[in-house]
Amino acid sequence: MSEKILQCPVCSKANFSPFLDVKDFFLTQEVFSIQQCVSCGFRFVNPRPDNEEIDRYYQSTEYISHDAEKSDLISRIYRMARKISIHGKYAIVNFYCQKGQILDIGCGTGEFLRYCHSKGFEVKGIEPNEKARTYARITNAINVSEKLVSLSAMHGSFTCITMWHVLEHIHDLNDLIVEVKKLLSPGGVFIVAVPNSNSWDAIHYGKYWAAYDVPRHLYHFTKDTVLKLASNHDLEVRKIHPQRLDAYYVSMLSEKYKTGKVSYINFLMNGFWSNIQARKHNTGHSSLIFVLSAKNT
């Protein structure tokens, strides 16, 4: 069933305006409405599939983040970019965290956690997708659970909790952040990467911007709305890092959605230009990484 959001998840106000109607180019071709909170500017799919209905929007062999075996061009490019980005992600984690336990929520097939484990971290993952979870356990030897609630006995255990492009998928946004704070050890960091719907490539591609990915992406963050959400939960932002490679990958998919084919010249030029514009303006890169920690720790 569909459910309608009556209060903004960030500021709790109830006055929304239309933002954009976007097609699910990836799977169903259905059109979903994105609304924007008049008070704080937060953007979200409304109405949206509920927790049970949303599963069918992930049921595809084309869902790359859960499939480590596909050999088509886009899948191979994705895996190559992921391999490069894993090193960048680890560098951020290693800078802010002492060696200890890392929890990756939405860990997929577990490549990031495997790399962290090879560097001396204890690792644990959460992954609701059964196929990805099984691959992580068997192939990458990662301890992965299905749901976050299974870790209630581990409150205060994790020096670092990461969510790489996962927060936008979570129905119970505020409940999750409350639980993350309980799981963090004193002084621990919460590292969150999300697409930035104020980026140059988002504005350039409009309804074809691949990072809208409706309805799997329930929320469409900006730098300001992440800062507001963090403040609501007494989290301070220690640093914001760009994910520059995302501008190229998102532009590649957006070109495919817009024209029906991948124009290598266009996506490379637009990815490059998006990163250039992010340096000039305060709207930020195609994707942003927020390093958060609880205040007064």
C-alpha positions in Angstrom: 0.0 0.0 0.0 1.0 3.6 -0.4 1.3 5.9 2.6 1.1 9.7 2.7 3.5 11.8 4.7 1.5 14.3 6.8 4.4 15.9 8.7 7.9 16.8 7.4 10.4 14.3 8.7 12.9 17.1 9.4 10.9 20.0 10.9 7.5 18.3 11.6 5.6 21.1 9.7 2.7 20.1 7.4 2.9 22.6 4.6 4.3 21.1 1.4 4.6 22.3 -2.2 5.1 20.3 -5.4 8.8 19.9 -6.4 9.1 17.5 -9.3 7.3 14.4 -10.8 9.8 11.7 -11.6 9.5 8.4 -13.4 11.0 5.2 -12.1 13.2 4.7 -15.1 15.0 1.8 -13.5 12.2 -0.7 -13.1 8.4 0.1 -13.2 8.1 3.3 -15.3 5.6 4.5 -12.7 5.6 8.2 -11.9 6.1 9.5 -8.3 5.7 13.0 -6.9 8.5 14.6 -5.0 7.2 17.3 -2.6 9.2 20.0 -0.7 8.6 21.3 2.8 7.7 25.0 2.6 9.3 25.5 6.0 12.7 23.8 5.8 13.0 22.8 2.2 13.3 19.0 2.7 12.3 17.0 -0.3 10.6 13.6 -0.2 8.5 11.2 -2.2 4.8 11.7 -1.2 2.8 9.5 -1.3 5.3 6.6 -1.2 5.2 2.8 -1.0 5.0 1.5 2.6 7.5 -0.8 4.2 5.9 -3.9 2.6 5.2 -2.5 -0.8 8.6 -1.0 -1.3 10.2 -4.5 -1.6 8.8 -5.0 -5.2 10.8 -2.0 -6.4 14.0 -3.8 -5.6 13.1 -7.0 -7.3 15.3 -6.9 -10.3 18.5 -8.6 -11.5 19.5 -5.1 -12.7 19.9 -3.8 -9.1 23.6 -3.3 -9.3 24.4 -2.5 -5.7 23.2 -6.0 -4.7 24.7 -7.9 -7.6 28.4 -8.7 -7.7 28.3 -11.0 -10.7 26.8 -9.1 -13.7 29.2 -8.4 -16.6 27.4 -5.7 -18.6 29.3 -2.4 -19.2 27.4 -0.3 -16.6 27.9 -3.0 -14.0 31.6 -3.2 -14.7 32.0 0.5 -14.5 30.1 0.5 -11.3 32.3 -2.1 -9.7 35.5 -0.3 -10.9 34.2 3.0 -9.4 33.3 1.1 -6.2 36.8 -0.3 -5.9 38.3 3.2 -6.2 35.7 4.7 -3.8 36.3 2.0 -1.1 39.9 3.3 -0.7 38.5 6.9 -0.3 35.9 5.7 2.2 38.5 3.9 4.2 40.7 6.9 4.3 37.9 9.0 5.8 37.1 6.3 8.4 40.7 5.7 9.3 41.2 9.5 9.8 38.3 9.9 12.3 38.3 6.5 14.0 40.6 4.6 16.3 40.8 1.0 15.5 37.7 -0.7 16.8 34.4 -1.9 15.6 32.8 -0.6 12.4 29.1 -1.1 11.6 28.1 -0.6 8.0 24.3 -0.2 7.6 23.2 -1.3 4.2 26.5 -3.0 3.6 25.4 -4.8 0.4 27.8 -7.5 -0.6 30.3 -6.4 2.0 33.4 -5.3 -0.1 33.9 -2.1 2.0 33.8 -4.1 5.3 36.2 -6.7 3.9 38.7 -4.0 3.1 38.3 -2.4 6.6 38.8 -5.8 8.1 42.0 -6.3 6.1 43.3 -3.1 7.7 42.7 -4.2 11.3 39.1 -3.1 12.1 36.5 -5.4 13.6 33.5 -5.2 11.2 29.8 -5.9 11.2 27.1 -5.2 8.6 23.4 -4.8 8.3 21.8 -5.8 5.0 18.1 -6.5 4.5 18.5 -8.0 1.0 18.9 -11.7 1.4 21.0 -12.3 -1.8 23.5 -9.6 -0.9 23.6 -10.7 2.7 24.4 -14.3 1.8 27.1 -13.1 -0.7 28.7 -11.0 2.1 28.7 -13.9 4.5 29.9 -16.6 2.2 32.2 -14.8 -0.3 33.5 -12.0 1.9 33.3 -13.7 5.3 31.5 -10.7 6.9 29.3 -11.0 9.9 26.0 -9.5 8.6 22.6 -9.3 10.2 19.3 -8.5 8.5 17.9 -5.8 10.9 19.4 -3.1 13.1 17.2 -4.1 16.0 19.2 -7.3 16.3 22.1 -5.3 17.7 20.3 -3.9 20.7 22.7 -5.7 23.0 25.6 -3.9 21.4 24.7 -0.3 22.4 27.9 1.8 22.9 30.0 -0.7 21.0 30.9 0.9 17.7 33.6 3.5 17.1 32.3 4.1 13.6 28.9 3.6 11.9 28.7 4.2 8.2 25.8 4.5 5.7 27.0 4.9 2.2 24.0 6.0 0.1 21.5 4.2 2.4 19.9 6.9 4.5 17.7 8.0 1.6 16.2 4.5 1.5 15.0 4.3 5.1 11.3 4.8 5.9 11.8 5.5 9.6 14.4 8.1 9.3 14.4 9.6 12.8 14.0 6.3 14.5 17.1 5.0 12.8 19.2 8.0 13.8 18.1 7.5 17.4 19.2 3.9 17.3 22.6 4.8 15.6 23.4 7.2 18.5 22.7 4.4 21.0 25.1 2.1 19.1 27.9 4.5 18.9 30.7 4.4 21.5 31.6 7.7 23.3 33.4 9.8 20.8 32.3 7.6 17.9 31.5 9.0 14.5 28.5 8.5 12.2 29.5 8.8 8.5 26.7 9.3 6.1 26.9 9.7 2.3 23.8 10.9 0.4 23.0 12.3 -3.1 22.8 16.1 -3.2 19.6 17.2 -5.0 21.0 20.8 -5.2 24.1 19.8 -7.2 24.7 21.0 -10.7 24.0 17.7 -12.3 20.7 17.4 -10.4 19.6 20.7 -11.7 21.0 20.0 -15.2 19.2 16.7 -15.7 16.0 17.6 -13.8 13.5 14.8 -13.8 16.0 12.5 -15.5 18.6 12.8 -12.7 19.4 9.2 -11.9 20.0 9.9 -8.2 16.3 10.6 -7.7 15.8 6.8 -8.2 12.2 7.0 -7.1 10.7 5.3 -5.2 13.7 3.5 -3.7 15.1 6.9 -2.7 12.4 8.2 -0.4 14.3 11.4 0.5 16.3 13.9 -1.6 18.8 15.6 0.7 20.7 18.9 0.3 23.5 20.1 2.5 21.2 22.3 4.5 18.6 19.7 5.2 21.2 17.2 6.4 22.5 19.9 8.7 19.0 20.5 10.0 18.4 16.8 10.5 21.7 16.4 12.4 20.9 19.3 14.6 17.6 17.8 15.5 19.4 14.8 16.9 22.1 16.8 18.7 24.7 15.7 16.2 27.5 18.0 15.1 29.0 18.0 11.7 32.7 17.6 11.9 33.4 17.7 8.2 31.7 17.4 4.8 33.6 15.5 2.1 32.7 15.4 -1.6 32.2 12.2 -3.6 33.5 13.4 -6.9 33.2 10.1 -8.8 29.5 10.1 -8.2 29.0 13.0 -10.6 30.3 10.9 -13.5 28.4 7.7 -12.6 25.1 9.6 -12.0 25.6 11.6 -15.2 26.2 8.3 -17.1 22.9 6.9 -15.9 21.1 10.2 -16.4 22.2 10.4 -20.0 20.7 6.9 -20.5 17.4 7.9 -18.9 17.2 11.1 -20.9 18.3 9.9 -24.4 18.0 6.1 -24.3 21.7 5.6 -24.7 25.0 6.4 -22.9 26.8 9.3 -24.4 30.3 9.0 -23.1 31.3 12.5 -24.1 28.3 14.1 -22.5 28.5 12.2 -19.2 32.2 12.8 -18.9 31.8 16.5 -19.6 28.8 16.9 -17.3 30.4 15.0 -14.5 33.5 17.1 -14.8 31.5 20.3 -15.0 29.4 19.4 -12.0 32.5 19.0 -9.9 33.9 22.3 -11.1 30.6 24.1 -10.3 30.6 22.5 -6.8 33.9 24.3 -6.1 32.5 27.7 -7.2 29.1 27.6 -5.4 27.9 26.5 -2.0 25.4 23.9 -3.3 27.9 21.1 -3.2 28.9 18.0 -5.2 26.7 15.4 -6.7 27.1 13.3 -3.5 28.3 14.5 -0.1 29.8 12.6 2.9 28.9 14.0 6.3 31.0 13.1 9.3 28.8 13.4 12.4 29.3 12.9 16.1 27.2 13.4 19.2 27.6 16.8 20.8 29.5 16.9 24.2 31.4 13.7 23.6 
